[in-house]
Amino acid sequence: MSLLVVEDGAPRCLDCADLGHLVFLPRGDVALTRRSREESALSAVVVRFNRRKGRYERQGVLVEEAGLARAEARCLADAEARRRRRARDARRRAEEDVRFADAFAAEIRRLFPGCPMNRAREIATHASVRGSGRVGRSAAGRALSEGAVTSAVVASVRHADTPYDQLLMSGVARHEARRRIAGAVEAVLKGWRTARVETEAG
């Protein structure tokens, strides 16, 4: 890009305007631009006249090369700090997710003591995936309400222990498919609930 400085209505080259030692930084990176100007004792805005729009448009800035280098170092340091923070946040969320899934599984076992532990963990993990929109991530699910926990168990039984999915694939409407397998779902839930009564009786 050929750059000229307009002084008193006349164009001058950068060297003539004592700006030849500056380097051009194109627009686009707001943080780098701001910091480059902060780190440079001398800087200048570069514009180009857009004839179609009839106005000047900013193209970038001229800054000192050393100032640009310092600004780039600051941006890289920030990027590394952000990367470390994202890693810490990811670890924290993963730990929170494990604790929540454990609590959800424990509540499943409390309501359905006959549900095998591995199955309870599987249901809890599936229902509580972050960002999934599943019942475990609803307000009721996070509060471990009985309704939300039961809904997660019912959904698992419906898909894993009945021909519900096959019915859907064969073209049966969802409400009709649920009606057909309702008895099978309730039989599994009853068996898982009954274990609590038997345990208490024992």
C-alpha positions as CSV (number, residue, x, y, z in Angstrom):
1,M,0.0,0.0,0.0
2,S,1.4,3.4,-1.0
3,L,0.8,5.9,1.7
4,L,0.9,9.7,1.5
5,V,0.4,12.4,4.0
6,V,-1.7,15.4,3.0
7,E,-0.3,18.6,4.5
8,D,-1.8,22.0,3.6
9,G,-3.7,20.4,0.7
10,A,-0.5,18.8,-0.8
11,P,0.5,15.2,-0.6
12,R,3.8,14.3,0.9
13,C,5.6,10.9,1.3
14,L,6.0,9.4,4.7
15,D,9.7,10.2,4.9
16,C,9.0,13.8,4.0
17,A,6.4,14.0,6.8
18,D,8.8,12.4,9.3
19,L,6.6,9.3,9.5
20,G,8.8,6.9,7.4
21,H,10.0,5.0,10.4
22,L,6.5,3.9,11.3
23,V,5.0,0.6,10.3
24,F,1.5,0.0,9.1
25,L,-0.9,-2.0,11.2
26,P,-4.2,-2.9,9.3
27,R,-7.5,-2.5,11.1
28,G,-9.2,-5.5,12.5
29,D,-7.6,-6.3,15.8
30,V,-9.0,-3.7,18.2
31,A,-6.9,-4.7,21.2
32,L,-3.7,-4.8,19.2
33,T,-4.4,-1.4,17.6
34,R,-5.2,0.2,20.9
35,R,-2.1,-1.2,22.6
36,S,0.1,-0.3,19.7
37,R,-0.9,3.3,19.9
38,E,-0.4,3.2,23.7
39,E,3.1,1.8,23.2
40,S,4.1,4.2,20.5
41,A,5.2,7.8,21.1
42,L,4.1,8.7,17.6
43,S,1.2,7.2,15.6
44,A,-1.1,8.2,12.8
45,V,-4.5,7.0,11.5
46,V,-4.5,5.8,7.9
47,V,-7.6,6.5,5.9
48,R,-8.7,6.0,2.3
49,F,-11.4,8.0,0.4
50,N,-14.3,5.8,-0.8
51,R,-15.5,7.5,-3.9
52,R,-18.7,5.4,-4.1
53,K,-19.7,6.2,-0.5
54,G,-18.2,9.7,-0.6
55,R,-16.4,9.4,2.7
56,Y,-13.1,8.5,4.2
57,E,-12.8,5.0,5.7
58,R,-10.2,4.0,8.3
59,Q,-7.7,1.4,7.0
60,G,-5.4,1.1,10.0
61,V,-2.7,3.0,11.9
62,L,1.0,3.8,11.6
63,V,2.9,2.9,14.8
64,E,6.4,2.5,15.9
65,E,7.8,-1.0,15.2
66,A,9.0,-1.4,18.8
67,G,5.6,-0.3,20.1
68,L,3.9,-2.8,17.9
69,A,6.2,-5.5,19.2
70,R,5.4,-4.6,22.8
71,A,1.7,-4.5,22.0
72,E,1.9,-8.0,20.4
73,A,3.7,-9.3,23.5
74,R,0.9,-7.9,25.7
75,C,-1.8,-9.5,23.5
76,L,0.0,-12.8,23.5
77,A,0.3,-12.7,27.3
78,D,-3.4,-12.0,27.6
79,A,-4.2,-14.8,25.2
80,E,-2.2,-17.2,27.3
81,A,-3.9,-16.0,30.5
82,R,-7.3,-16.5,28.8
83,R,-6.2,-20.0,27.7
84,R,-5.2,-20.9,31.3
85,R,-8.4,-19.4,32.7
86,R,-10.5,-21.4,30.2
87,A,-8.7,-24.5,31.2
88,R,-9.3,-23.8,34.9
89,D,-13.0,-23.1,34.2
90,A,-13.3,-26.3,32.2
91,R,-11.8,-28.4,35.0
92,R,-14.1,-26.7,37.5
93,R,-17.2,-27.3,35.4
94,A,-16.2,-30.9,34.9
95,E,-15.8,-31.4,38.6
96,E,-19.2,-29.8,39.2
97,D,-20.8,-32.0,36.6
98,V,-19.4,-35.1,38.2
99,R,-20.7,-34.0,41.6
100,F,-24.1,-33.2,40.2
101,A,-24.4,-36.5,38.3
102,D,-23.5,-38.3,41.5
103,A,-26.2,-36.5,43.4
104,F,-28.7,-37.2,40.6
105,A,-27.8,-40.9,40.7
106,A,-28.1,-41.0,44.5
107,E,-31.6,-39.4,44.2
108,I,-32.6,-42.0,41.6
109,R,-31.5,-44.8,43.9
110,R,-33.5,-43.2,46.7
111,L,-36.7,-43.1,44.7
112,F,-36.0,-46.3,42.8
113,P,-33.8,-48.5,45.1
114,G,-34.2,-51.4,42.8
115,C,-32.5,-49.6,39.9
116,P,-29.0,-51.0,39.4
117,M,-26.3,-48.6,40.4
118,N,-24.7,-48.6,37.0
119,R,-28.0,-47.9,35.4
120,A,-28.7,-45.0,37.8
121,R,-25.3,-43.5,37.0
122,E,-26.0,-43.9,33.3
123,I,-29.4,-42.2,33.6
124,A,-27.9,-39.4,35.7
125,T,-25.0,-38.8,33.4
126,H,-27.2,-38.7,30.3
127,A,-29.9,-36.4,31.9
128,S,-27.4,-33.9,33.3
129,V,-25.1,-33.2,30.3
130,R,-24.3,-29.5,30.4
131,G,-26.0,-27.6,27.6
132,S,-28.1,-30.6,26.5
133,G,-31.5,-29.1,27.4
134,R,-32.4,-32.4,29.1
135,V,-34.4,-32.6,32.2
136,G,-31.4,-32.8,34.5
137,R,-30.4,-29.3,33.4
138,S,-33.8,-27.8,34.0
139,A,-34.4,-25.7,37.1
140,A,-36.3,-28.7,38.6
141,G,-33.5,-31.1,37.6
142,R,-30.8,-29.0,39.2
143,A,-33.0,-28.9,42.3
144,L,-33.2,-32.7,42.2
145,S,-37.0,-32.5,42.4
146,E,-38.8,-35.9,42.4
147,G,-40.7,-35.0,39.3
148,A,-37.6,-34.2,37.3
149,V,-35.7,-37.3,38.5
150,T,-38.6,-39.5,37.8
151,S,-39.0,-38.0,34.3
152,A,-35.3,-38.9,33.6
153,V,-35.8,-42.5,34.7
154,V,-39.0,-42.8,32.7
155,A,-37.3,-41.5,29.6
156,S,-34.5,-44.0,30.0
157,V,-36.8,-47.0,30.6
158,R,-38.9,-45.9,27.6
159,H,-35.9,-46.0,25.2
160,A,-33.9,-48.8,26.7
161,D,-36.5,-51.3,28.0
162,T,-39.4,-51.1,25.6
163,P,-39.8,-51.2,21.8
164,Y,-40.6,-47.5,21.8
165,D,-37.9,-46.5,19.4
166,Q,-38.8,-49.3,17.0
167,L,-42.4,-48.1,17.0
168,L,-41.3,-44.6,16.1
169,M,-39.1,-45.8,13.3
170,S,-42.0,-47.9,11.9
171,G,-44.1,-44.7,11.6
172,V,-46.2,-44.9,14.8
173,A,-47.1,-41.5,16.1
174,R,-45.3,-40.5,19.3
175,H,-48.4,-40.3,21.5
176,E,-49.6,-43.6,20.2
177,A,-46.2,-45.3,20.8
178,R,-46.1,-44.0,24.3
179,R,-49.6,-45.3,25.0
180,R,-48.6,-48.8,23.7
181,I,-45.5,-49.0,25.9
182,A,-46.9,-47.3,29.0
183,G,-47.7,-50.6,30.7
184,A,-44.1,-51.9,30.2
185,V,-42.6,-48.7,31.5
186,E,-44.8,-48.8,34.6
187,A,-43.9,-52.5,35.2
188,V,-40.2,-51.6,35.3
189,L,-40.7,-48.6,37.5
190,K,-42.9,-50.7,39.9
191,G,-40.2,-53.3,40.1
192,W,-37.6,-50.7,40.9
193,R,-39.8,-49.1,43.5
194,T,-40.9,-52.4,45.1
195,A,-37.3,-53.1,46.1
196,R,-37.5,-50.3,48.6
197,V,-40.5,-51.8,50.3
198,E,-38.9,-55.2,50.4
199,T,-35.7,-53.7,51.8
200,E,-37.6,-51.9,54.5
201,A,-39.6,-55.0,55.3
202,G,-36.4,-57.0,55.7
